[in-house]
Amino acid sequence: MKIKLEKDKAPFKAPIQIYTEGAVVKNPYSGDSIKLNALELSIYDTIKGCEWTRDWENVRRGIDWFIKFNPKAYMVLLD
């Protein structure tokens, strides 16, 4: 299923809470880190929660969003 990704909108089926501030996120495996803005951090945290609950469709939506709009963060945190 192909979905339309928008830069300023979370890609998930249901609404998510959007943080008011971003943060630096560290990859627990590589030790590399990158600064994410509030929307990016909200999407990243949602991806991690969806991994925990095995919601692979929303994991894929979030990963696809990062690949399109912040490929560097995707490579540091999710690849």
HTML snippet that shows the backbone in 3Dmol.js (N, CA, C, O; Angstrom):
<script src="https://3Dmol.org/build/3Dmol-min.js"></script>
<div id="view" style="width:600px;height:400px;position:relative"></div>
<script>
const pdb = `
ATOM      1  N   MET A   1       0.839  -1.185   0.000  1.00  0.00           N
ATOM      2  CA  MET A   1       0.000   0.000   0.000  1.00  0.00           C
ATOM      3  C   MET A   1       0.880   1.243   0.000  1.00  0.00           C
ATOM      4  O   MET A   1       1.750   1.387   0.859  1.00  0.00           O
ATOM      5  N   LYS A   2       0.669   2.113  -0.926  1.00  0.00           N
ATOM      6  CA  LYS A   2       1.441   3.347  -1.052  1.00  0.00           C
ATOM      7  C   LYS A   2       0.696   4.466  -0.337  1.00  0.00           C
ATOM      8  O   LYS A   2      -0.493   4.677  -0.576  1.00  0.00           O
ATOM      9  N   ILE A   3       1.397   5.184   0.541  1.00  0.00           N
ATOM     10  CA  ILE A   3       0.784   6.323   1.207  1.00  0.00           C
ATOM     11  C   ILE A   3       1.526   7.594   0.811  1.00  0.00           C
ATOM     12  O   ILE A   3       2.705   7.554   0.458  1.00  0.00           O
ATOM     13  N   LYS A   4       0.830   8.707   0.873  1.00  0.00           N
ATOM     14  CA  LYS A   4       1.447   9.994   0.573  1.00  0.00           C
ATOM     15  C   LYS A   4       2.115  10.506   1.843  1.00  0.00           C
ATOM     16  O   LYS A   4       1.463  10.680   2.872  1.00  0.00           O
ATOM     17  N   LEU A   5       3.411  10.743   1.761  1.00  0.00           N
ATOM     18  CA  LEU A   5       4.155  11.257   2.897  1.00  0.00           C
ATOM     19  C   LEU A   5       4.253  12.772   2.799  1.00  0.00           C
ATOM     20  O   LEU A   5       4.529  13.323   1.733  1.00  0.00           O
ATOM     21  N   GLU A   6       4.024  13.435   3.925  1.00  0.00           N
ATOM     22  CA  GLU A   6       4.117  14.892   3.972  1.00  0.00           C
ATOM     23  C   GLU A   6       5.164  15.284   5.001  1.00  0.00           C
ATOM     24  O   GLU A   6       5.222  14.706   6.087  1.00  0.00           O
ATOM     25  N   LYS A   7       5.989  16.263   4.664  1.00  0.00           N
ATOM     26  CA  LYS A   7       7.117  16.662   5.501  1.00  0.00           C
ATOM     27  C   LYS A   7       6.690  17.120   6.899  1.00  0.00           C
ATOM     28  O   LYS A   7       7.369  16.806   7.877  1.00  0.00           O
ATOM     29  N   ASP A   8       5.606  17.839   7.010  1.00  0.00           N
ATOM     30  CA  ASP A   8       5.204  18.419   8.291  1.00  0.00           C
ATOM     31  C   ASP A   8       4.066  17.653   8.969  1.00  0.00           C
ATOM     32  O   ASP A   8       3.332  18.211   9.784  1.00  0.00           O
ATOM     33  N   LYS A   9       3.929  16.367   8.623  1.00  0.00           N
ATOM     34  CA  LYS A   9       2.838  15.573   9.174  1.00  0.00           C
ATOM     35  C   LYS A   9       3.332  14.159   9.474  1.00  0.00           C
ATOM     36  O   LYS A   9       4.039  13.554   8.668  1.00  0.00           O
ATOM     37  N   ALA A  10       2.954  13.645  10.637  1.00  0.00           N
ATOM     38  CA  ALA A  10       3.329  12.274  10.993  1.00  0.00           C
ATOM     39  C   ALA A  10       2.642  11.295  10.032  1.00  0.00           C
ATOM     40  O   ALA A  10       1.507  11.529   9.618  1.00  0.00           O
ATOM     41  N   PRO A  11       3.320  10.207   9.678  1.00  0.00           N
ATOM     42  CA  PRO A  11       2.813   9.300   8.642  1.00  0.00           C
ATOM     43  C   PRO A  11       1.910   8.169   9.132  1.00  0.00           C
ATOM     44  O   PRO A  11       1.587   7.264   8.363  1.00  0.00           O
ATOM     45  N   PHE A  12       1.505   8.206  10.380  1.00  0.00           N
ATOM     46  CA  PHE A  12       0.786   7.074  10.956  1.00  0.00           C
ATOM     47  C   PHE A  12      -0.720   7.174  10.740  1.00  0.00           C
ATOM     48  O   PHE A  12      -1.254   8.254  10.487  1.00  0.00           O
ATOM     49  N   LYS A  13      -1.404   6.019  10.846  1.00  0.00           N
ATOM     50  CA  LYS A  13      -2.859   5.981  10.657  1.00  0.00           C
ATOM     51  C   LYS A  13      -3.577   6.810  11.713  1.00  0.00           C
ATOM     52  O   LYS A  13      -4.497   7.565  11.402  1.00  0.00           O
ATOM     53  N   ALA A  14      -3.155   6.665  12.948  1.00  0.00           N
ATOM     54  CA  ALA A  14      -3.787   7.384  14.060  1.00  0.00           C
ATOM     55  C   ALA A  14      -2.939   8.601  14.429  1.00  0.00           C
ATOM     56  O   ALA A  14      -1.733   8.611  14.182  1.00  0.00           O
ATOM     57  N   PRO A  15      -3.554   9.619  15.014  1.00  0.00           N
ATOM     58  CA  PRO A  15      -2.780  10.788  15.452  1.00  0.00           C
ATOM     59  C   PRO A  15      -1.815  10.393  16.581  1.00  0.00           C
ATOM     60  O   PRO A  15      -2.096   9.483  17.361  1.00  0.00           O
ATOM     61  N   ILE A  16      -0.699  11.079  16.650  1.00  0.00           N
ATOM     62  CA  ILE A  16       0.249  10.864  17.734  1.00  0.00           C
ATOM     63  C   ILE A  16       0.491  12.183  18.448  1.00  0.00           C
ATOM     64  O   ILE A  16       0.204  13.253  17.912  1.00  0.00           O
ATOM     65  N   GLN A  17       1.018  12.099  19.655  1.00  0.00           N
ATOM     66  CA  GLN A  17       1.381  13.312  20.377  1.00  0.00           C
ATOM     67  C   GLN A  17       2.660  13.869  19.758  1.00  0.00           C
ATOM     68  O   GLN A  17       3.641  13.144  19.588  1.00  0.00           O
ATOM     69  N   ILE A  18       2.646  15.151  19.425  1.00  0.00           N
ATOM     70  CA  ILE A  18       3.824  15.807  18.869  1.00  0.00           C
ATOM     71  C   ILE A  18       4.478  16.599  20.001  1.00  0.00           C
ATOM     72  O   ILE A  18       3.848  17.460  20.616  1.00  0.00           O
ATOM     73  N   TYR A  19       5.738  16.297  20.263  1.00  0.00           N
ATOM     74  CA  TYR A  19       6.480  16.990  21.314  1.00  0.00           C
ATOM     75  C   TYR A  19       6.639  18.468  20.965  1.00  0.00           C
ATOM     76  O   TYR A  19       6.496  18.858  19.806  1.00  0.00           O
ATOM     77  N   THR A  20       6.929  19.269  21.954  1.00  0.00           N
ATOM     78  CA  THR A  20       7.147  20.695  21.737  1.00  0.00           C
ATOM     79  C   THR A  20       8.614  21.019  21.491  1.00  0.00           C
ATOM     80  O   THR A  20       8.936  22.100  20.999  1.00  0.00           O
ATOM     81  N   GLU A  21       9.515  20.083  21.832  1.00  0.00           N
ATOM     82  CA  GLU A  21      10.943  20.284  21.623  1.00  0.00           C
ATOM     83  C   GLU A  21      11.576  19.023  21.066  1.00  0.00           C
ATOM     84  O   GLU A  21      11.090  17.915  21.292  1.00  0.00           O
ATOM     85  N   GLY A  22      12.646  19.202  20.349  1.00  0.00           N
ATOM     86  CA  GLY A  22      13.426  18.080  19.851  1.00  0.00           C
ATOM     87  C   GLY A  22      14.472  17.674  20.876  1.00  0.00           C
ATOM     88  O   GLY A  22      14.487  18.186  21.996  1.00  0.00           O
ATOM     89  N   ALA A  23      15.349  16.749  20.490  1.00  0.00           N
ATOM     90  CA  ALA A  23      16.407  16.282  21.383  1.00  0.00           C
ATOM     91  C   ALA A  23      17.469  15.554  20.569  1.00  0.00           C
ATOM     92  O   ALA A  23      17.252  15.199  19.410  1.00  0.00           O
ATOM     93  N   VAL A  24      18.604  15.341  21.189  1.00  0.00           N
ATOM     94  CA  VAL A  24      19.646  14.519  20.596  1.00  0.00           C
ATOM     95  C   VAL A  24      19.343  13.071  20.954  1.00  0.00           C
ATOM     96  O   VAL A  24      19.112  12.748  22.119  1.00  0.00           O
ATOM     97  N   VAL A  25      19.343  12.199  19.945  1.00  0.00           N
ATOM     98  CA  VAL A  25      19.040  10.780  20.148  1.00  0.00           C
ATOM     99  C   VAL A  25      20.280   9.971  19.797  1.00  0.00           C
ATOM    100  O   VAL A  25      20.929  10.212  18.780  1.00  0.00           O
ATOM    101  N   LYS A  26      20.597   9.008  20.656  1.00  0.00           N
ATOM    102  CA  LYS A  26      21.772   8.168  20.476  1.00  0.00           C
ATOM    103  C   LYS A  26      21.367   6.763  20.051  1.00  0.00           C
ATOM    104  O   LYS A  26      20.472   6.163  20.645  1.00  0.00           O
ATOM    105  N   ASN A  27      22.020   6.247  19.033  1.00  0.00           N
ATOM    106  CA  ASN A  27      21.801   4.867  18.614  1.00  0.00           C
ATOM    107  C   ASN A  27      22.448   3.964  19.655  1.00  0.00           C
ATOM    108  O   ASN A  27      23.654   4.061  19.886  1.00  0.00           O
ATOM    109  N   PRO A  28      21.664   3.077  20.293  1.00  0.00           N
ATOM    110  CA  PRO A  28      22.225   2.258  21.375  1.00  0.00           C
ATOM    111  C   PRO A  28      23.241   1.219  20.888  1.00  0.00           C
ATOM    112  O   PRO A  28      24.009   0.686  21.689  1.00  0.00           O
ATOM    113  N   TYR A  29      23.251   0.935  19.615  1.00  0.00           N
ATOM    114  CA  TYR A  29      24.153  -0.090  19.073  1.00  0.00           C
ATOM    115  C   TYR A  29      25.461   0.506  18.568  1.00  0.00           C
ATOM    116  O   TYR A  29      26.534  -0.029  18.846  1.00  0.00           O
ATOM    117  N   SER A  30      25.379   1.618  17.824  1.00  0.00           N
ATOM    118  CA  SER A  30      26.584   2.210  17.234  1.00  0.00           C
ATOM    119  C   SER A  30      27.201   3.291  18.119  1.00  0.00           C
ATOM    120  O   SER A  30      28.397   3.570  18.028  1.00  0.00           O
ATOM    121  N   GLY A  31      26.372   3.901  18.980  1.00  0.00           N
ATOM    122  CA  GLY A  31      26.841   5.015  19.792  1.00  0.00           C
ATOM    123  C   GLY A  31      26.764   6.352  19.080  1.00  0.00           C
ATOM    124  O   GLY A  31      27.019   7.389  19.693  1.00  0.00           O
ATOM    125  N   ASP A  32      26.415   6.353  17.791  1.00  0.00           N
ATOM    126  CA  ASP A  32      26.263   7.604  17.040  1.00  0.00           C
ATOM    127  C   ASP A  32      24.999   8.321  17.504  1.00  0.00           C
ATOM    128  O   ASP A  32      24.035   7.692  17.941  1.00  0.00           O
ATOM    129  N   SER A  33      25.024   9.643  17.400  1.00  0.00           N
ATOM    130  CA  SER A  33      23.849  10.406  17.805  1.00  0.00           C
ATOM    131  C   SER A  33      23.552  11.490  16.777  1.00  0.00           C
ATOM    132  O   SER A  33      24.402  11.864  15.969  1.00  0.00           O
ATOM    133  N   ILE A  34      22.316  11.983  16.834  1.00  0.00           N
ATOM    134  CA  ILE A  34      21.867  13.021  15.900  1.00  0.00           C
ATOM    135  C   ILE A  34      20.749  13.825  16.558  1.00  0.00           C
ATOM    136  O   ILE A  34      19.957  13.288  17.332  1.00  0.00           O
ATOM    137  N   LYS A  35      20.697  15.115  16.242  1.00  0.00           N
ATOM    138  CA  LYS A  35      19.638  15.979  16.786  1.00  0.00           C
ATOM    139  C   LYS A  35      18.396  15.854  15.924  1.00  0.00           C
ATOM    140  O   LYS A  35      18.459  15.963  14.699  1.00  0.00           O
ATOM    141  N   LEU A  36      17.270  15.624  16.575  1.00  0.00           N
ATOM    142  CA  LEU A  36      15.977  15.561  15.902  1.00  0.00           C
ATOM    143  C   LEU A  36      15.118  16.735  16.353  1.00  0.00           C
ATOM    144  O   LEU A  36      15.175  17.142  17.514  1.00  0.00           O
ATOM    145  N   ASN A  37      14.321  17.277  15.435  1.00  0.00           N
ATOM    146  CA  ASN A  37      13.373  18.319  15.835  1.00  0.00           C
ATOM    147  C   ASN A  37      12.173  17.651  16.518  1.00  0.00           C
ATOM    148  O   ASN A  37      12.128  16.427  16.638  1.00  0.00           O
ATOM    149  N   ALA A  38      11.222  18.439  16.956  1.00  0.00           N
ATOM    150  CA  ALA A  38      10.094  17.912  17.729  1.00  0.00           C
ATOM    151  C   ALA A  38       9.285  16.869  16.949  1.00  0.00           C
ATOM    152  O   ALA A  38       8.944  15.821  17.499  1.00  0.00           O
ATOM    153  N   LEU A  39       8.977  17.141  15.687  1.00  0.00           N
ATOM    154  CA  LEU A  39       8.208  16.186  14.889  1.00  0.00           C
ATOM    155  C   LEU A  39       9.012  14.906  14.656  1.00  0.00           C
ATOM    156  O   LEU A  39       8.486  13.802  14.793  1.00  0.00           O
ATOM    157  N   GLU A  40      10.282  15.062  14.304  1.00  0.00           N
ATOM    158  CA  GLU A  40      11.131  13.889  14.060  1.00  0.00           C
ATOM    159  C   GLU A  40      11.241  13.016  15.313  1.00  0.00           C
ATOM    160  O   GLU A  40      11.167  11.790  15.232  1.00  0.00           O
ATOM    161  N   LEU A  41      11.418  13.652  16.456  1.00  0.00           N
ATOM    162  CA  LEU A  41      11.513  12.904  17.711  1.00  0.00           C
ATOM    163  C   LEU A  41      10.203  12.180  18.011  1.00  0.00           C
ATOM    164  O   LEU A  41      10.218  11.039  18.475  1.00  0.00           O
ATOM    165  N   SER A  42       9.097  12.818  17.754  1.00  0.00           N
ATOM    166  CA  SER A  42       7.785  12.199  17.972  1.00  0.00           C
ATOM    167  C   SER A  42       7.615  10.976  17.072  1.00  0.00           C
ATOM    168  O   SER A  42       7.130   9.935  17.515  1.00  0.00           O
ATOM    169  N   ILE A  43       8.014  11.107  15.814  1.00  0.00           N
ATOM    170  CA  ILE A  43       7.911   9.985  14.874  1.00  0.00           C
ATOM    171  C   ILE A  43       8.870   8.866  15.279  1.00  0.00           C
ATOM    172  O   ILE A  43       8.500   7.692  15.256  1.00  0.00           O
ATOM    173  N   TYR A  44      10.095   9.223  15.647  1.00  0.00           N
ATOM    174  CA  TYR A  44      11.076   8.210  16.072  1.00  0.00           C
ATOM    175  C   TYR A  44      10.564   7.424  17.279  1.00  0.00           C
ATOM    176  O   TYR A  44      10.621   6.194  17.291  1.00  0.00           O
ATOM    177  N   ASP A  45      10.067   8.128  18.289  1.00  0.00           N
ATOM    178  CA  ASP A  45       9.551   7.440  19.475  1.00  0.00           C
ATOM    179  C   ASP A  45       8.361   6.548  19.134  1.00  0.00           C
ATOM    180  O   ASP A  45       8.207   5.468  19.705  1.00  0.00           O
ATOM    181  N   THR A  46       7.525   6.995  18.211  1.00  0.00           N
ATOM    182  CA  THR A  46       6.389   6.170  17.786  1.00  0.00           C
ATOM    183  C   THR A  46       6.877   4.908  17.069  1.00  0.00           C
ATOM    184  O   THR A  46       6.336   3.823  17.282  1.00  0.00           O
ATOM    185  N   ILE A  47       7.890   5.051  16.228  1.00  0.00           N
ATOM    186  CA  ILE A  47       8.472   3.870  15.564  1.00  0.00           C
ATOM    187  C   ILE A  47       8.951   2.873  16.614  1.00  0.00           C
ATOM    188  O   ILE A  47       8.661   1.681  16.515  1.00  0.00           O
ATOM    189  N   LYS A  48       9.682   3.355  17.620  1.00  0.00           N
ATOM    190  CA  LYS A  48      10.219   2.456  18.646  1.00  0.00           C
ATOM    191  C   LYS A  48       9.093   1.782  19.427  1.00  0.00           C
ATOM    192  O   LYS A  48       9.195   0.599  19.753  1.00  0.00           O
ATOM    193  N   GLY A  49       8.028   2.509  19.731  1.00  0.00           N
ATOM    194  CA  GLY A  49       6.877   1.916  20.406  1.00  0.00           C
ATOM    195  C   GLY A  49       6.188   0.876  19.535  1.00  0.00           C
ATOM    196  O   GLY A  49       5.757  -0.168  20.025  1.00  0.00           O
ATOM    197  N   CYS A  50       6.086   1.166  18.246  1.00  0.00           N
ATOM    198  CA  CYS A  50       5.461   0.214  17.323  1.00  0.00           C
ATOM    199  C   CYS A  50       6.304  -1.047  17.160  1.00  0.00           C
ATOM    200  O   CYS A  50       5.763  -2.136  16.968  1.00  0.00           O
ATOM    201  N   GLU A  51       7.623  -0.905  17.235  1.00  0.00           N
ATOM    202  CA  GLU A  51       8.483  -2.097  17.222  1.00  0.00           C
ATOM    203  C   GLU A  51       8.170  -2.977  18.432  1.00  0.00           C
ATOM    204  O   GLU A  51       8.083  -4.200  18.322  1.00  0.00           O
ATOM    205  N   TRP A  52       8.006  -2.337  19.575  1.00  0.00           N
ATOM    206  CA  TRP A  52       7.723  -3.057  20.817  1.00  0.00           C
ATOM    207  C   TRP A  52       6.406  -3.836  20.741  1.00  0.00           C
ATOM    208  O   TRP A  52       6.307  -4.956  21.243  1.00  0.00           O
ATOM    209  N   THR A  53       5.401  -3.230  20.106  1.00  0.00           N
ATOM    210  CA  THR A  53       4.084  -3.877  20.002  1.00  0.00           C
ATOM    211  C   THR A  53       3.929  -4.680  18.713  1.00  0.00           C
ATOM    212  O   THR A  53       2.869  -5.252  18.457  1.00  0.00           O
ATOM    213  N   ARG A  54       4.977  -4.720  17.912  1.00  0.00           N
ATOM    214  CA  ARG A  54       5.005  -5.463  16.649  1.00  0.00           C
ATOM    215  C   ARG A  54       3.984  -4.948  15.627  1.00  0.00           C
ATOM    216  O   ARG A  54       3.381  -5.717  14.879  1.00  0.00           O
ATOM    217  N   ASP A  55       3.816  -3.642  15.622  1.00  0.00           N
ATOM    218  CA  ASP A  55       2.947  -2.983  14.644  1.00  0.00           C
ATOM    219  C   ASP A  55       3.806  -2.617  13.431  1.00  0.00           C
ATOM    220  O   ASP A  55       4.190  -1.462  13.249  1.00  0.00           O
ATOM    221  N   TRP A  56       4.095  -3.622  12.613  1.00  0.00           N
ATOM    222  CA  TRP A  56       5.070  -3.460  11.532  1.00  0.00           C
ATOM    223  C   TRP A  56       4.609  -2.487  10.452  1.00  0.00           C
ATOM    224  O   TRP A  56       5.441  -1.849   9.806  1.00  0.00           O
ATOM    225  N   GLU A  57       3.310  -2.363  10.247  1.00  0.00           N
ATOM    226  CA  GLU A  57       2.828  -1.416   9.234  1.00  0.00           C
ATOM    227  C   GLU A  57       3.214   0.012   9.609  1.00  0.00           C
ATOM    228  O   GLU A  57       3.693   0.766   8.762  1.00  0.00           O
ATOM    229  N   ASN A  58       3.011   0.386  10.867  1.00  0.00           N
ATOM    230  CA  ASN A  58       3.369   1.737  11.287  1.00  0.00           C
ATOM    231  C   ASN A  58       4.877   1.914  11.430  1.00  0.00           C
ATOM    232  O   ASN A  58       5.380   3.020  11.234  1.00  0.00           O
ATOM    233  N   VAL A  59       5.606   0.859  11.765  1.00  0.00           N
ATOM    234  CA  VAL A  59       7.071   0.938  11.748  1.00  0.00           C
ATOM    235  C   VAL A  59       7.527   1.307  10.338  1.00  0.00           C
ATOM    236  O   VAL A  59       8.350   2.205  10.161  1.00  0.00           O
ATOM    237  N   ARG A  60       6.990   0.614   9.341  1.00  0.00           N
ATOM    238  CA  ARG A  60       7.359   0.869   7.949  1.00  0.00           C
ATOM    239  C   ARG A  60       6.994   2.290   7.528  1.00  0.00           C
ATOM    240  O   ARG A  60       7.770   2.951   6.839  1.00  0.00           O
ATOM    241  N   ARG A  61       5.821   2.760   7.936  1.00  0.00           N
ATOM    242  CA  ARG A  61       5.414   4.130   7.596  1.00  0.00           C
ATOM    243  C   ARG A  61       6.405   5.145   8.159  1.00  0.00           C
ATOM    244  O   ARG A  61       6.812   6.080   7.470  1.00  0.00           O
ATOM    245  N   GLY A  62       6.785   4.949   9.415  1.00  0.00           N
ATOM    246  CA  GLY A  62       7.741   5.867  10.042  1.00  0.00           C
ATOM    247  C   GLY A  62       9.110   5.821   9.393  1.00  0.00           C
ATOM    248  O   GLY A  62       9.725   6.862   9.162  1.00  0.00           O
ATOM    249  N   ILE A  63       9.592   4.620   9.096  1.00  0.00           N
ATOM    250  CA  ILE A  63      10.887   4.475   8.439  1.00  0.00           C
ATOM    251  C   ILE A  63      10.864   5.127   7.061  1.00  0.00           C
ATOM    252  O   ILE A  63      11.801   5.835   6.693  1.00  0.00           O
ATOM    253  N   ASP A  64       9.811   4.897   6.307  1.00  0.00           N
ATOM    254  CA  ASP A  64       9.694   5.515   4.986  1.00  0.00           C
ATOM    255  C   ASP A  64       9.710   7.041   5.092  1.00  0.00           C
ATOM    256  O   ASP A  64      10.296   7.711   4.241  1.00  0.00           O
ATOM    257  N   TRP A  65       9.076   7.594   6.124  1.00  0.00           N
ATOM    258  CA  TRP A  65       9.071   9.039   6.336  1.00  0.00           C
ATOM    259  C   TRP A  65      10.499   9.541   6.545  1.00  0.00           C
ATOM    260  O   TRP A  65      10.910  10.531   5.939  1.00  0.00           O
ATOM    261  N   PHE A  66      11.247   8.858   7.400  1.00  0.00           N
ATOM    262  CA  PHE A  66      12.631   9.275   7.647  1.00  0.00           C
ATOM    263  C   PHE A  66      13.492   9.149   6.393  1.00  0.00           C
ATOM    264  O   PHE A  66      14.309  10.028   6.119  1.00  0.00           O
ATOM    265  N   ILE A  67      13.326   8.080   5.635  1.00  0.00           N
ATOM    266  CA  ILE A  67      14.106   7.909   4.405  1.00  0.00           C
ATOM    267  C   ILE A  67      13.870   9.085   3.462  1.00  0.00           C
ATOM    268  O   ILE A  67      14.804   9.572   2.826  1.00  0.00           O
ATOM    269  N   LYS A  68      12.630   9.537   3.374  1.00  0.00           N
ATOM    270  CA  LYS A  68      12.296  10.632   2.455  1.00  0.00           C
ATOM    271  C   LYS A  68      12.715  12.003   2.981  1.00  0.00           C
ATOM    272  O   LYS A  68      13.256  12.812   2.227  1.00  0.00           O
ATOM    273  N   PHE A  69      12.472  12.275   4.264  1.00  0.00           N
ATOM    274  CA  PHE A  69      12.637  13.634   4.776  1.00  0.00           C
ATOM    275  C   PHE A  69      13.879  13.870   5.630  1.00  0.00           C
ATOM    276  O   PHE A  69      14.288  15.019   5.794  1.00  0.00           O
ATOM    277  N   ASN A  70      14.486  12.829   6.173  1.00  0.00           N
ATOM    278  CA  ASN A  70      15.728  12.992   6.931  1.00  0.00           C
ATOM    279  C   ASN A  70      16.561  11.722   6.791  1.00  0.00           C
ATOM    280  O   ASN A  70      16.704  10.959   7.746  1.00  0.00           O
ATOM    281  N   PRO A  71      17.114  11.496   5.589  1.00  0.00           N
ATOM    282  CA  PRO A  71      17.869  10.266   5.367  1.00  0.00           C
ATOM    283  C   PRO A  71      19.089  10.111   6.269  1.00  0.00           C
ATOM    284  O   PRO A  71      19.479   8.990   6.598  1.00  0.00           O
ATOM    285  N   LYS A  72      19.692  11.228   6.671  1.00  0.00           N
ATOM    286  CA  LYS A  72      20.845  11.133   7.578  1.00  0.00           C
ATOM    287  C   LYS A  72      20.423  10.540   8.916  1.00  0.00           C
ATOM    288  O   LYS A  72      21.100   9.656   9.440  1.00  0.00           O
ATOM    289  N   ALA A  73      19.312  11.015   9.476  1.00  0.00           N
ATOM    290  CA  ALA A  73      18.818  10.463  10.751  1.00  0.00           C
ATOM    291  C   ALA A  73      18.427   9.004  10.585  1.00  0.00           C
ATOM    292  O   ALA A  73      18.646   8.194  11.485  1.00  0.00           O
ATOM    293  N   TYR A  74      17.852   8.667   9.445  1.00  0.00           N
ATOM    294  CA  TYR A  74      17.514   7.266   9.178  1.00  0.00           C
ATOM    295  C   TYR A  74      18.769   6.399   9.243  1.00  0.00           C
ATOM    296  O   TYR A  74      18.764   5.346   9.881  1.00  0.00           O
ATOM    297  N   MET A  75      19.843   6.837   8.587  1.00  0.00           N
ATOM    298  CA  MET A  75      21.083   6.061   8.571  1.00  0.00           C
ATOM    299  C   MET A  75      21.697   5.954   9.965  1.00  0.00           C
ATOM    300  O   MET A  75      22.238   4.905  10.317  1.00  0.00           O
ATOM    301  N   VAL A  76      21.624   7.011  10.755  1.00  0.00           N
ATOM    302  CA  VAL A  76      22.212   6.992  12.094  1.00  0.00           C
ATOM    303  C   VAL A  76      21.380   6.154  13.069  1.00  0.00           C
ATOM    304  O   VAL A  76      21.943   5.407  13.869  1.00  0.00           O
ATOM    305  N   LEU A  77      20.057   6.267  13.014  1.00  0.00           N
ATOM    306  CA  LEU A  77      19.214   5.678  14.053  1.00  0.00           C
ATOM    307  C   LEU A  77      18.463   4.412  13.660  1.00  0.00           C
ATOM    308  O   LEU A  77      18.216   3.559  14.512  1.00  0.00           O
ATOM    309  N   LEU A  78      18.099   4.274  12.407  1.00  0.00           N
ATOM    310  CA  LEU A  78      17.141   3.230  12.049  1.00  0.00           C
ATOM    311  C   LEU A  78      17.655   2.189  11.050  1.00  0.00           C
ATOM    312  O   LEU A  78      17.031   1.142  10.883  1.00  0.00           O
ATOM    313  N   ASP A  79      18.767   2.456  10.393  1.00  0.00           N
ATOM    314  CA  ASP A  79      19.266   1.533   9.380  1.00  0.00           C
ATOM    315  C   ASP A  79      19.941   0.317  10.019  1.00  0.00           C
ATOM    316  O   ASP A  79      20.421  -0.566   9.309  1.00  0.00           O
TER     317      ASP A  79
END
`;
const viewer = $3Dmol.createViewer("view");
viewer.addModel(pdb, "pdb");
viewer.setStyle({}, {cartoon: {color: "spectrum"}});
viewer.zoomTo();
viewer.render();
</script>
